[in-house]
Amino acid sequence: MRRLIIVGYMGSGKTTLGKWLAKKLKLEFIDLDWYIEARYHKTISELFAQRGEEGFRQIEKNMLHEVAEFENVIISAGGGTPCFFDNMQYMNRQAETIYLQATTETLLTHLNMGKSTRPLVAGKTEEELKEFIETSLAKRAAFYEQAHIIFEPGPLTNDELVETATNALIQKIRQNN
Ligand code: S3P
């Protein structure tokens, strides 16, 4: 039985790499945000608007406890998942955890590709976004760094880069086992 969980900041490539990794390792891919949206019939933005961040974090924890029981899966967590409750310790007990480390520059590039669906960064200017990333990453890094494996994929702006990063990550996971 295999279970992997990918953690990291918004825009670090958790979903993109997770999908490729799942295909290559022949495991099922589950994105925690998508799982929440399907279970609640609401978008993450709607859940934030209706229940506030605190309400969202409770739902996120509950849903994490569902998916982290599944077998032969790769789960991509939300960017904030490891930083609330005892979620990071719980994930480390349940799975092989991977932190996708990224520079502010890479995060900015990726986030500019999908900003509208993320309530914490929606509507921010480039400058505000950069400052927000730097401030929150400084607080979150201590949680992310508890993961079993730390891997820096670099920018994932085309399929070739994603494939190269996926292969390198598979090597790293093998070395760790
Ligand atoms: C969040 C990250 C998002 C999503 C929500 C909050 C965060 O997930 O869970 O918008 O606190 O960093 P992604 O990292 O998949 O964008």
Backbone and ligand atoms as CSV (ligand in chain L), in Angstrom:
chain,resi,resn,atom,element,x,y,z
A,1,MET,N,N,0.842,-1.203,0.000
A,1,MET,CA,C,0.000,0.000,0.000
A,1,MET,C,C,0.880,1.256,0.000
A,2,ARG,N,N,0.517,2.172,-0.854
A,2,ARG,CA,C,1.284,3.427,-0.911
A,2,ARG,C,C,0.372,4.615,-0.744
A,3,ARG,N,N,0.872,5.601,-0.014
A,3,ARG,CA,C,0.105,6.841,0.120
A,3,ARG,C,C,1.098,7.989,0.215
A,4,LEU,N,N,0.999,8.922,-0.714
A,4,LEU,CA,C,1.882,10.088,-0.698
A,4,LEU,C,C,1.050,11.350,-0.548
A,5,ILE,N,N,1.566,12.315,0.196
A,5,ILE,CA,C,0.877,13.611,0.291
A,5,ILE,C,C,1.869,14.718,-0.064
A,6,ILE,N,N,1.461,15.578,-0.989
A,6,ILE,CA,C,2.315,16.690,-1.406
A,6,ILE,C,C,1.853,17.956,-0.701
A,7,VAL,N,N,2.798,18.642,-0.061
A,7,VAL,CA,C,2.492,19.917,0.587
A,7,VAL,C,C,3.367,21.018,-0.007
A,8,GLY,N,N,2.993,22.254,0.262
A,8,GLY,CA,C,3.785,23.379,-0.230
A,8,GLY,C,C,2.892,24.581,-0.451
A,9,TYR,N,N,3.535,25.702,-0.668
A,9,TYR,CA,C,2.805,26.956,-0.824
A,9,TYR,C,C,1.905,26.932,-2.060
A,10,MET,N,N,0.901,27.805,-2.051
A,10,MET,CA,C,0.052,27.980,-3.242
A,10,MET,C,C,0.950,28.262,-4.446
A,11,GLY,N,N,0.733,27.549,-5.521
A,11,GLY,CA,C,1.518,27.818,-6.727
A,11,GLY,C,C,2.868,27.112,-6.739
A,12,SER,N,N,3.100,26.184,-5.810
A,12,SER,CA,C,4.392,25.481,-5.833
A,12,SER,C,C,4.387,24.330,-6.834
A,13,GLY,N,N,3.201,23.970,-7.339
A,13,GLY,CA,C,3.111,22.913,-8.358
A,13,GLY,C,C,2.543,21.604,-7.821
A,14,LYS,N,N,1.877,21.662,-6.660
A,14,LYS,CA,C,1.369,20.437,-6.026
A,14,LYS,C,C,0.416,19.661,-6.947
A,15,THR,N,N,-0.523,20.373,-7.540
A,15,THR,CA,C,-1.516,19.708,-8.395
A,15,THR,C,C,-0.872,19.233,-9.704
A,16,THR,N,N,-0.097,20.116,-10.318
A,16,THR,CA,C,0.543,19.778,-11.594
A,16,THR,C,C,1.452,18.561,-11.456
A,17,LEU,N,N,2.369,18.606,-10.492
A,17,LEU,CA,C,3.296,17.479,-10.313
A,17,LEU,C,C,2.575,16.249,-9.791
A,18,GLY,N,N,1.597,16.467,-8.922
A,18,GLY,CA,C,0.838,15.352,-8.341
A,18,GLY,C,C,0.179,14.504,-9.412
A,19,LYS,N,N,-0.413,15.161,-10.398
A,19,LYS,CA,C,-1.096,14.439,-11.486
A,19,LYS,C,C,-0.103,13.597,-12.283
A,20,TRP,N,N,1.036,14.185,-12.618
A,20,TRP,CA,C,2.051,13.473,-13.411
A,20,TRP,C,C,2.642,12.307,-12.631
A,21,LEU,N,N,2.909,12.581,-11.372
A,21,LEU,CA,C,3.479,11.569,-10.497
A,21,LEU,C,C,2.528,10.380,-10.370
A,22,ALA,N,N,1.250,10.681,-10.215
A,22,ALA,CA,C,0.233,9.633,-10.058
A,22,ALA,C,C,0.205,8.749,-11.300
A,23,LYS,N,N,0.286,9.391,-12.462
A,23,LYS,CA,C,0.255,8.638,-13.709
A,23,LYS,C,C,1.455,7.702,-13.803
A,24,LYS,N,N,2.643,8.255,-13.497
A,24,LYS,CA,C,3.866,7.449,-13.613
A,24,LYS,C,C,3.941,6.352,-12.555
A,25,LEU,N,N,3.420,6.610,-11.375
A,25,LEU,CA,C,3.510,5.605,-10.301
A,25,LEU,C,C,2.261,4.714,-10.257
A,26,LYS,N,N,1.345,4.970,-11.175
A,26,LYS,CA,C,0.085,4.208,-11.265
A,26,LYS,C,C,-0.709,4.236,-9.952
A,27,LEU,N,N,-0.878,5.441,-9.461
A,27,LEU,CA,C,-1.669,5.647,-8.246
A,27,LEU,C,C,-2.809,6.605,-8.591
A,28,GLU,N,N,-3.819,6.648,-7.745
A,28,GLU,CA,C,-4.923,7.588,-8.006
A,28,GLU,C,C,-4.536,8.971,-7.471
A,29,PHE,N,N,-4.909,10.013,-8.192
A,29,PHE,CA,C,-4.593,11.374,-7.753
A,29,PHE,C,C,-5.808,12.041,-7.116
A,30,ILE,N,N,-5.598,12.625,-5.942
A,30,ILE,CA,C,-6.678,13.368,-5.278
A,30,ILE,C,C,-6.171,14.743,-4.865
A,31,ASP,N,N,-6.846,15.781,-5.343
A,31,ASP,CA,C,-6.514,17.140,-4.928
A,31,ASP,C,C,-7.480,17.496,-3.801
A,32,LEU,N,N,-6.941,17.826,-2.635
A,32,LEU,CA,C,-7.806,18.069,-1.463
A,32,LEU,C,C,-8.815,19.193,-1.717
A,33,ASP,N,N,-8.393,20.274,-2.365
A,33,ASP,CA,C,-9.333,21.378,-2.664
A,33,ASP,C,C,-10.489,20.890,-3.550
A,34,TRP,N,N,-10.168,20.109,-4.553
A,34,TRP,CA,C,-11.221,19.612,-5.465
A,34,TRP,C,C,-12.149,18.655,-4.733
A,35,TYR,N,N,-11.555,17.855,-3.857
A,35,TYR,CA,C,-12.349,16.898,-3.065
A,35,TYR,C,C,-13.348,17.670,-2.183
A,36,ILE,N,N,-12.867,18.741,-1.551
A,36,ILE,CA,C,-13.734,19.569,-0.701
A,36,ILE,C,C,-14.853,20.176,-1.551
A,37,GLU,N,N,-14.483,20.714,-2.706
A,37,GLU,CA,C,-15.485,21.359,-3.575
A,37,GLU,C,C,-16.565,20.357,-4.010
A,38,ALA,N,N,-16.141,19.134,-4.303
A,38,ALA,CA,C,-17.108,18.119,-4.743
A,38,ALA,C,C,-18.014,17.695,-3.581
A,39,ARG,N,N,-17.446,17.547,-2.390
A,39,ARG,CA,C,-18.233,17.088,-1.236
A,39,ARG,C,C,-19.219,18.155,-0.770
A,40,TYR,N,N,-18.833,19.422,-0.878
A,40,TYR,CA,C,-19.681,20.519,-0.386
A,40,TYR,C,C,-20.485,21.202,-1.495
A,41,HIS,N,N,-20.268,20.799,-2.744
A,41,HIS,CA,C,-20.940,21.426,-3.883
A,41,HIS,C,C,-20.744,22.935,-3.886
A,42,LYS,N,N,-19.550,23.360,-3.479
A,42,LYS,CA,C,-19.219,24.790,-3.436
A,42,LYS,C,C,-17.758,24.968,-3.801
A,43,THR,N,N,-17.428,26.156,-4.332
A,43,THR,CA,C,-16.016,26.422,-4.623
A,43,THR,C,C,-15.310,26.818,-3.316
A,44,ILE,N,N,-13.977,26.744,-3.327
A,44,ILE,CA,C,-13.199,27.151,-2.151
A,44,ILE,C,C,-13.505,28.623,-1.832
A,45,SER,N,N,-13.607,29.448,-2.867
A,45,SER,CA,C,-13.913,30.869,-2.648
A,45,SER,C,C,-15.264,31.046,-1.960
A,46,GLU,N,N,-16.266,30.262,-2.378
A,46,GLU,CA,C,-17.593,30.354,-1.742
A,46,GLU,C,C,-17.529,29.915,-0.280
A,47,LEU,N,N,-16.773,28.859,-0.012
A,47,LEU,CA,C,-16.660,28.376,1.376
A,47,LEU,C,C,-15.977,29.420,2.261
A,48,PHE,N,N,-14.932,30.072,1.749
A,48,PHE,CA,C,-14.258,31.143,2.494
A,48,PHE,C,C,-15.240,32.280,2.757
A,49,ALA,N,N,-15.999,32.665,1.722
A,49,ALA,CA,C,-16.923,33.799,1.850
A,49,ALA,C,C,-18.034,33.476,2.841
A,50,GLN,N,N,-18.544,32.246,2.808
A,50,GLN,CA,C,-19.687,31.900,3.654
A,50,GLN,C,C,-19.314,31.536,5.083
A,51,ARG,N,N,-18.167,30.898,5.288
A,51,ARG,CA,C,-17.830,30.393,6.622
A,51,ARG,C,C,-16.596,31.042,7.233
A,52,GLY,N,N,-15.952,31.929,6.467
A,52,GLY,CA,C,-14.720,32.553,6.949
A,52,GLY,C,C,-13.578,31.560,6.885
A,53,GLU,N,N,-12.353,32.056,7.123
A,53,GLU,CA,C,-11.218,31.131,7.028
A,53,GLU,C,C,-11.295,30.033,8.090
A,54,GLU,N,N,-11.779,30.403,9.290
A,54,GLU,CA,C,-11.850,29.415,10.372
A,54,GLU,C,C,-12.760,28.244,10.011
A,55,GLY,N,N,-13.905,28.573,9.434
A,55,GLY,CA,C,-14.839,27.526,9.002
A,55,GLY,C,C,-14.228,26.650,7.930
A,56,PHE,N,N,-13.518,27.302,7.004
A,56,PHE,CA,C,-12.867,26.545,5.931
A,56,PHE,C,C,-11.822,25.593,6.495
A,57,ARG,N,N,-11.029,26.057,7.462
A,57,ARG,CA,C,-9.954,25.214,8.015
A,57,ARG,C,C,-10.515,23.972,8.712
A,58,GLN,N,N,-11.672,24.120,9.330
A,58,GLN,CA,C,-12.285,22.969,9.995
A,58,GLN,C,C,-12.721,21.927,8.953
A,59,ILE,N,N,-13.362,22.421,7.889
A,59,ILE,CA,C,-13.780,21.522,6.803
A,59,ILE,C,C,-12.555,20.833,6.203
A,60,GLU,N,N,-11.513,21.643,5.981
A,60,GLU,CA,C,-10.282,21.128,5.363
A,60,GLU,C,C,-9.692,19.992,6.211
A,61,LYS,N,N,-9.683,20.198,7.539
A,61,LYS,CA,C,-9.155,19.159,8.431
A,61,LYS,C,C,-10.011,17.888,8.335
A,62,ASN,N,N,-11.332,18.073,8.379
A,62,ASN,CA,C,-12.215,16.903,8.308
A,62,ASN,C,C,-12.024,16.126,7.005
A,63,MET,N,N,-11.923,16.864,5.910
A,63,MET,CA,C,-11.774,16.201,4.601
A,63,MET,C,C,-10.398,15.554,4.463
A,64,LEU,N,N,-9.377,16.184,5.083
A,64,LEU,CA,C,-8.038,15.577,5.075
A,64,LEU,C,C,-8.101,14.207,5.753
A,65,HIS,N,N,-8.859,14.132,6.843
A,65,HIS,CA,C,-8.961,12.859,7.563
A,65,HIS,C,C,-9.705,11.799,6.744
A,66,GLU,N,N,-10.518,12.219,5.808
A,66,GLU,CA,C,-11.153,11.236,4.913
A,66,GLU,C,C,-10.160,10.726,3.877
A,67,VAL,N,N,-9.542,11.664,3.150
A,67,VAL,CA,C,-8.693,11.237,2.027
A,67,VAL,C,C,-7.414,10.531,2.489
A,68,ALA,N,N,-6.933,10.895,3.672
A,68,ALA,CA,C,-5.690,10.292,4.152
A,68,ALA,C,C,-5.895,8.879,4.701
A,69,GLU,N,N,-7.098,8.332,4.517
A,69,GLU,CA,C,-7.360,6.921,4.826
A,69,GLU,C,C,-7.343,6.085,3.539
A,70,PHE,N,N,-7.452,6.759,2.391
A,70,PHE,CA,C,-7.502,6.033,1.123
A,70,PHE,C,C,-6.164,5.356,0.834
A,71,GLU,N,N,-6.223,4.275,0.074
A,71,GLU,CA,C,-4.996,3.537,-0.216
A,71,GLU,C,C,-4.570,3.696,-1.667
A,72,ASN,N,N,-3.266,3.646,-1.885
A,72,ASN,CA,C,-2.697,3.789,-3.229
A,72,ASN,C,C,-3.104,5.082,-3.910
A,73,VAL,N,N,-2.852,6.162,-3.211
A,73,VAL,CA,C,-3.207,7.495,-3.709
A,73,VAL,C,C,-2.053,8.479,-3.540
A,74,ILE,N,N,-2.108,9.507,-4.389
A,74,ILE,CA,C,-1.260,10.683,-4.188
A,74,ILE,C,C,-2.216,11.828,-3.932
A,75,ILE,N,N,-2.044,12.486,-2.800
A,75,ILE,CA,C,-2.953,13.574,-2.429
A,75,ILE,C,C,-2.183,14.886,-2.493
A,76,SER,N,N,-2.748,15.899,-3.147
A,76,SER,CA,C,-2.123,17.212,-3.007
A,76,SER,C,C,-2.940,17.993,-1.986
A,77,ALA,N,N,-2.274,18.440,-0.920
A,77,ALA,CA,C,-2.931,19.204,0.140
A,77,ALA,C,C,-3.122,20.642,-0.334
A,78,GLY,N,N,-3.883,21.428,0.411
A,78,GLY,CA,C,-3.976,22.863,0.139
A,78,GLY,C,C,-2.730,23.536,0.718
A,79,GLY,N,N,-2.424,24.728,0.245
A,79,GLY,CA,C,-1.232,25.431,0.723
A,79,GLY,C,C,-1.230,25.663,2.228
A,80,GLY,N,N,-2.408,25.830,2.805
A,80,GLY,CA,C,-2.487,26.115,4.240
A,80,GLY,C,C,-2.664,24.874,5.099
A,81,THR,N,N,-2.979,23.746,4.477
A,81,THR,CA,C,-3.321,22.528,5.233
A,81,THR,C,C,-2.311,22.169,6.338
A,82,PRO,N,N,-0.987,22.168,6.043
A,82,PRO,CA,C,-0.041,21.733,7.074
A,82,PRO,C,C,0.049,22.690,8.269
A,83,CYS,N,N,-0.463,23.908,8.106
A,83,CYS,CA,C,-0.219,24.973,9.084
A,83,CYS,C,C,-1.335,25.134,10.110
A,84,PHE,N,N,-2.317,24.253,10.102
A,84,PHE,CA,C,-3.423,24.360,11.056
A,84,PHE,C,C,-3.600,23.046,11.803
A,85,PHE,N,N,-4.084,23.159,13.030
A,85,PHE,CA,C,-4.290,22.002,13.915
A,85,PHE,C,C,-2.992,21.168,13.968
A,86,ASP,N,N,-3.150,19.847,14.061
A,86,ASP,CA,C,-1.951,18.999,14.049
A,86,ASP,C,C,-1.818,18.341,12.675
A,87,ASN,N,N,-2.321,19.040,11.642
A,87,ASN,CA,C,-2.414,18.423,10.310
A,87,ASN,C,C,-1.083,17.879,9.779
A,88,MET,N,N,0.013,18.619,10.025
A,88,MET,CA,C,1.288,18.161,9.455
A,88,MET,C,C,1.738,16.863,10.130
A,89,GLN,N,N,1.616,16.789,11.452
A,89,GLN,CA,C,1.987,15.546,12.160
A,89,GLN,C,C,1.102,14.391,11.722
A,90,TYR,N,N,-0.173,14.710,11.560
A,90,TYR,CA,C,-1.125,13.685,11.113
A,90,TYR,C,C,-0.723,13.158,9.726
A,91,MET,N,N,-0.407,14.069,8.808
A,91,MET,CA,C,-0.021,13.649,7.448
A,91,MET,C,C,1.254,12.813,7.484
A,92,ASN,N,N,2.199,13.208,8.344
A,92,ASN,CA,C,3.445,12.436,8.457
A,92,ASN,C,C,3.208,11.025,8.982
A,93,ARG,N,N,2.179,10.874,9.792
A,93,ARG,CA,C,1.855,9.520,10.296
A,93,ARG,C,C,1.169,8.688,9.222
A,94,GLN,N,N,0.339,9.346,8.437
A,94,GLN,CA,C,-0.495,8.621,7.476
A,94,GLN,C,C,0.188,8.315,6.152
A,95,ALA,N,N,1.206,9.112,5.805
A,95,ALA,CA,C,1.732,9.044,4.437
A,95,ALA,C,C,3.211,9.394,4.361
A,96,GLU,N,N,3.747,9.197,3.149
A,96,GLU,CA,C,5.072,9.730,2.818
A,96,GLU,C,C,4.787,11.162,2.373
A,97,THR,N,N,5.363,12.126,3.024
A,97,THR,CA,C,5.038,13.513,2.682
A,97,THR,C,C,6.168,14.172,1.899
A,98,ILE,N,N,5.778,15.002,0.956
A,98,ILE,CA,C,6.750,15.681,0.088
A,98,ILE,C,C,6.474,17.181,0.122
A,99,TYR,N,N,7.490,17.949,0.447
A,99,TYR,CA,C,7.359,19.414,0.402
A,99,TYR,C,C,7.932,19.914,-0.917
A,100,LEU,N,N,7.128,20.570,-1.701
A,100,LEU,CA,C,7.601,21.195,-2.936
A,100,LEU,C,C,8.040,22.620,-2.608
A,101,GLN,N,N,9.368,22.779,-2.549
A,101,GLN,CA,C,9.933,24.070,-2.208
A,101,GLN,C,C,10.035,24.935,-3.468
A,102,ALA,N,N,9.742,26.224,-3.341
A,102,ALA,CA,C,9.822,27.105,-4.520
A,102,ALA,C,C,10.239,28.508,-4.104
A,103,THR,N,N,10.928,29.189,-4.999
A,103,THR,CA,C,11.320,30.570,-4.711
A,103,THR,C,C,10.103,31.477,-4.889
A,104,THR,N,N,10.178,32.670,-4.326
A,104,THR,CA,C,9.076,33.640,-4.477
A,104,THR,C,C,8.822,33.911,-5.956
A,105,GLU,N,N,9.902,33.971,-6.724
A,105,GLU,CA,C,9.781,34.248,-8.158
A,105,GLU,C,C,8.954,33.160,-8.876
A,106,THR,N,N,9.271,31.905,-8.586
A,106,THR,CA,C,8.520,30.796,-9.195
A,106,THR,C,C,7.073,30.807,-8.736
A,107,LEU,N,N,6.864,31.063,-7.452
A,107,LEU,CA,C,5.488,31.096,-6.927
A,107,LEU,C,C,4.688,32.189,-7.631
A,108,LEU,N,N,5.331,33.353,-7.813
A,108,LEU,CA,C,4.654,34.468,-8.497
A,108,LEU,C,C,4.271,34.076,-9.918
A,109,THR,N,N,5.202,33.455,-10.629
A,109,THR,CA,C,4.930,33.030,-12.010
A,109,THR,C,C,3.732,32.079,-12.049
A,110,HIS,N,N,3.757,31.075,-11.185
A,110,HIS,CA,C,2.674,30.086,-11.185
A,110,HIS,C,C,1.359,30.707,-10.733
A,111,LEU,N,N,1.424,31.565,-9.708
A,111,LEU,CA,C,0.183,32.142,-9.176
A,111,LEU,C,C,-0.482,33.075,-10.179
A,112,ASN,N,N,0.335,33.748,-10.965
A,112,ASN,CA,C,-0.247,34.633,-11.980
A,112,ASN,C,C,-1.020,33.848,-13.032
A,113,MET,N,N,-0.738,32.539,-13.118
A,113,MET,CA,C,-1.460,31.697,-14.070
A,113,MET,C,C,-2.831,31.272,-13.500
A,114,GLY,N,N,-3.012,31.323,-12.178
A,114,GLY,CA,C,-4.291,30.841,-11.627
A,114,GLY,C,C,-4.737,31.559,-10.365
A,115,LYS,N,N,-4.671,32.872,-10.406
A,115,LYS,CA,C,-4.947,33.695,-9.227
A,115,LYS,C,C,-6.420,33.761,-8.832
A,116,SER,N,N,-7.299,33.768,-9.809
A,116,SER,CA,C,-8.706,34.072,-9.553
A,116,SER,C,C,-9.398,33.059,-8.630
A,117,THR,N,N,-8.907,31.814,-8.625
A,117,THR,CA,C,-9.596,30.797,-7.838
A,117,THR,C,C,-9.082,30.719,-6.399
A,118,ARG,N,N,-8.129,31.593,-6.047
A,118,ARG,CA,C,-7.550,31.518,-4.707
A,118,ARG,C,C,-7.926,32.750,-3.890
A,119,PRO,N,N,-8.860,32.574,-2.938
A,119,PRO,CA,C,-9.381,33.727,-2.202
A,119,PRO,C,C,-8.319,34.517,-1.441
A,120,LEU,N,N,-7.246,33.862,-0.972
A,120,LEU,CA,C,-6.243,34.588,-0.181
A,120,LEU,C,C,-5.412,35.553,-1.026
A,121,VAL,N,N,-5.342,35.328,-2.331
A,121,VAL,CA,C,-4.511,36.204,-3.161
A,121,VAL,C,C,-5.298,36.957,-4.238
A,122,ALA,N,N,-6.597,36.679,-4.327
A,122,ALA,CA,C,-7.418,37.326,-5.362
A,122,ALA,C,C,-7.377,38.849,-5.211
A,123,GLY,N,N,-7.285,39.549,-6.317
A,123,GLY,CA,C,-7.363,41.009,-6.318
A,123,GLY,C,C,-6.099,41.729,-5.891
A,124,LYS,N,N,-5.025,41.007,-5.602
A,124,LYS,CA,C,-3.785,41.664,-5.186
A,124,LYS,C,C,-2.970,42.117,-6.399
A,125,THR,N,N,-2.305,43.274,-6.250
A,125,THR,CA,C,-1.395,43.723,-7.306
A,125,THR,C,C,-0.135,42.852,-7.227
A,126,GLU,N,N,0.724,42.961,-8.239
A,126,GLU,CA,C,1.969,42.180,-8.286
A,126,GLU,C,C,2.821,42.437,-7.027
A,127,GLU,N,N,2.915,43.706,-6.656
A,127,GLU,CA,C,3.712,44.099,-5.491
A,127,GLU,C,C,3.126,43.530,-4.200
A,128,GLU,N,N,1.798,43.662,-4.055
A,128,GLU,CA,C,1.105,43.145,-2.856
A,128,GLU,C,C,1.244,41.625,-2.762
A,129,LEU,N,N,1.148,40.990,-3.910
A,129,LEU,CA,C,1.244,39.529,-3.959
A,129,LEU,C,C,2.624,39.068,-3.498
A,130,LYS,N,N,3.644,39.768,-3.985
A,130,LYS,CA,C,5.024,39.422,-3.631
A,130,LYS,C,C,5.231,39.555,-2.116
A,131,GLU,N,N,4.712,40.648,-1.574
A,131,GLU,CA,C,4.876,40.886,-0.143
A,131,GLU,C,C,4.112,39.840,0.668
A,132,PHE,N,N,2.908,39.522,0.203
A,132,PHE,CA,C,2.090,38.520,0.889
A,132,PHE,C,C,2.803,37.157,0.905
A,133,ILE,N,N,3.364,36.780,-0.247
A,133,ILE,CA,C,4.072,35.498,-0.335
A,133,ILE,C,C,5.241,35.469,0.649
A,134,GLU,N,N,6.038,36.551,0.627
A,134,GLU,CA,C,7.231,36.560,1.469
A,134,GLU,C,C,6.875,36.469,2.949
A,135,THR,N,N,5.864,37.226,3.361
A,135,THR,CA,C,5.454,37.227,4.772
A,135,THR,C,C,4.879,35.877,5.177
A,136,SER,N,N,3.955,35.339,4.366
A,136,SER,CA,C,3.305,34.102,4.801
A,136,SER,C,C,4.213,32.883,4.636
A,137,LEU,N,N,5.080,32.899,3.631
A,137,LEU,CA,C,6.007,31.774,3.455
A,137,LEU,C,C,6.968,31.682,4.648
A,138,ALA,N,N,7.374,32.822,5.153
A,138,ALA,CA,C,8.280,32.838,6.310
A,138,ALA,C,C,7.618,32.146,7.502
A,139,LYS,N,N,6.303,32.324,7.658
A,139,LYS,CA,C,5.590,31.689,8.779
A,139,LYS,C,C,5.310,30.213,8.501
A,140,ARG,N,N,5.060,29.891,7.247
A,140,ARG,CA,C,4.622,28.532,6.917
A,140,ARG,C,C,5.769,27.535,6.735
A,141,ALA,N,N,6.949,28.048,6.383
A,141,ALA,CA,C,8.072,27.160,6.055
A,141,ALA,C,C,8.345,26.130,7.150
A,142,ALA,N,N,8.230,26.543,8.411
A,142,ALA,CA,C,8.518,25.635,9.526
A,142,ALA,C,C,7.592,24.426,9.521
A,143,PHE,N,N,6.384,24.602,9.040
A,143,PHE,CA,C,5.461,23.460,8.937
A,143,PHE,C,C,5.831,22.591,7.745
A,144,TYR,N,N,5.990,23.246,6.594
A,144,TYR,CA,C,6.314,22.498,5.369
A,144,TYR,C,C,7.585,21.658,5.541
A,145,GLU,N,N,8.566,22.252,6.234
A,145,GLU,CA,C,9.875,21.594,6.357
A,145,GLU,C,C,9.846,20.327,7.216
A,146,GLN,N,N,8.714,20.061,7.848
A,146,GLN,CA,C,8.588,18.806,8.620
A,146,GLN,C,C,8.313,17.598,7.712
A,147,ALA,N,N,8.076,17.852,6.421
A,147,ALA,CA,C,7.779,16.760,5.481
A,147,ALA,C,C,8.973,15.805,5.387
A,148,HIS,N,N,8.696,14.550,5.032
A,148,HIS,CA,C,9.763,13.548,4.938
A,148,HIS,C,C,10.755,13.866,3.817
A,149,ILE,N,N,10.237,14.380,2.709
A,149,ILE,CA,C,11.082,14.658,1.548
A,149,ILE,C,C,10.922,16.136,1.177
A,150,ILE,N,N,12.039,16.800,0.893
A,150,ILE,CA,C,11.963,18.193,0.444
A,150,ILE,C,C,12.525,18.234,-0.974
A,151,PHE,N,N,11.754,18.795,-1.898
A,151,PHE,CA,C,12.153,18.775,-3.304
A,151,PHE,C,C,11.835,20.118,-3.951
A,152,GLU,N,N,12.794,20.648,-4.729
A,152,GLU,CA,C,12.555,21.923,-5.409
A,152,GLU,C,C,12.411,21.675,-6.905
A,153,PRO,N,N,11.185,21.720,-7.433
A,153,PRO,CA,C,10.980,21.403,-8.849
A,153,PRO,C,C,11.340,22.522,-9.814
A,154,GLY,N,N,11.480,23.765,-9.344
A,154,GLY,CA,C,11.723,24.891,-10.248
A,154,GLY,C,C,10.460,25.251,-11.001
A,155,PRO,N,N,10.541,26.182,-11.956
A,155,PRO,CA,C,9.336,26.614,-12.673
A,155,PRO,C,C,8.745,25.485,-13.524
A,156,LEU,N,N,7.427,25.375,-13.511
A,156,LEU,CA,C,6.737,24.300,-14.240
A,156,LEU,C,C,5.835,24.906,-15.303
A,157,THR,N,N,6.456,25.647,-16.220
A,157,THR,CA,C,5.663,26.405,-17.175
A,157,THR,C,C,5.402,25.689,-18.502
A,158,ASN,N,N,5.996,24.513,-18.694
A,158,ASN,CA,C,5.614,23.706,-19.861
A,158,ASN,C,C,5.763,22.217,-19.540
A,159,ASP,N,N,5.203,21.371,-20.387
A,159,ASP,CA,C,5.163,19.930,-20.133
A,159,ASP,C,C,6.540,19.304,-19.974
A,160,GLU,N,N,7.498,19.813,-20.741
A,160,GLU,CA,C,8.837,19.243,-20.664
A,160,GLU,C,C,9.440,19.454,-19.272
A,161,LEU,N,N,9.267,20.679,-18.753
A,161,LEU,CA,C,9.783,20.983,-17.411
A,161,LEU,C,C,9.078,20.135,-16.356
A,162,VAL,N,N,7.766,19.929,-16.549
A,162,VAL,CA,C,7.002,19.126,-15.581
A,162,VAL,C,C,7.487,17.678,-15.608
A,163,GLU,N,N,7.719,17.161,-16.811
A,163,GLU,CA,C,8.160,15.766,-16.926
A,163,GLU,C,C,9.545,15.568,-16.300
A,164,THR,N,N,10.449,16.501,-16.576
A,164,THR,CA,C,11.796,16.405,-15.991
A,164,THR,C,C,11.724,16.450,-14.464
A,165,ALA,N,N,10.928,17.372,-13.949
A,165,ALA,CA,C,10.789,17.502,-12.487
A,165,ALA,C,C,10.163,16.238,-11.895
A,166,THR,N,N,9.175,15.672,-12.592
A,166,THR,CA,C,8.516,14.453,-12.090
A,166,THR,C,C,9.524,13.315,-11.988
A,167,ASN,N,N,10.347,13.151,-13.031
A,167,ASN,CA,C,11.344,12.074,-13.015
A,167,ASN,C,C,12.357,12.273,-11.880
A,168,ALA,N,N,12.778,13.515,-11.686
A,168,ALA,CA,C,13.734,13.805,-10.607
A,168,ALA,C,C,13.101,13.522,-9.241
A,169,LEU,N,N,11.830,13.849,-9.114
A,169,LEU,CA,C,11.144,13.607,-7.838
A,169,LEU,C,C,11.004,12.101,-7.578
A,170,ILE,N,N,10.722,11.343,-8.631
A,170,ILE,CA,C,10.604,9.884,-8.463
A,170,ILE,C,C,11.942,9.299,-7.960
A,171,GLN,N,N,13.040,9.786,-8.526
A,171,GLN,CA,C,14.375,9.367,-8.063
A,171,GLN,C,C,14.541,9.642,-6.578
A,172,LYS,N,N,14.155,10.847,-6.200
A,172,LYS,CA,C,14.317,11.285,-4.816
A,172,LYS,C,C,13.469,10.427,-3.870
A,173,ILE,N,N,12.260,10.107,-4.296
A,173,ILE,CA,C,11.380,9.268,-3.471
A,173,ILE,C,C,12.001,7.882,-3.320
A,174,ARG,N,N,12.562,7.351,-4.410
A,174,ARG,CA,C,13.203,6.011,-4.369
A,174,ARG,C,C,14.378,6.000,-3.399
A,175,GLN,N,N,15.183,7.079,-3.450
A,175,GLN,CA,C,16.348,7.160,-2.552
A,175,GLN,C,C,15.926,7.174,-1.101
A,176,ASN,N,N,14.746,7.696,-0.870
A,176,ASN,CA,C,14.249,7.854,0.488
A,176,ASN,C,C,13.671,6.553,1.057
A,177,ASN,N,N,13.430,5.570,0.171
A,177,ASN,CA,C,12.783,4.332,0.624
A,177,ASN,C,C,13.795,3.225,0.901
L,1,S3P,C1,C,-4.764,28.066,0.584
L,1,S3P,C2,C,-4.368,27.347,-0.518
L,1,S3P,C3,C,-5.323,26.808,-1.507
L,1,S3P,C4,C,-6.705,26.580,-0.884
L,1,S3P,C5,C,-7.166,27.830,-0.193
L,1,S3P,C6,C,-6.191,28.306,0.897
L,1,S3P,C7,C,-3.715,28.572,1.523
L,1,S3P,O1,O,-4.806,25.599,-2.023
L,1,S3P,O2,O,-6.708,25.493,0.001
L,1,S3P,O3,O,-7.336,28.815,-1.174
L,1,S3P,O4,O,-4.036,28.904,2.671
L,1,S3P,O5,O,-2.534,28.616,1.107
L,1,S3P,P1,P,-3.650,25.559,-3.166
L,1,S3P,O6,O,-2.331,25.615,-2.468
L,1,S3P,O7,O,-3.883,24.241,-3.816
L,1,S3P,O8,O,-3.883,26.713,-4.066
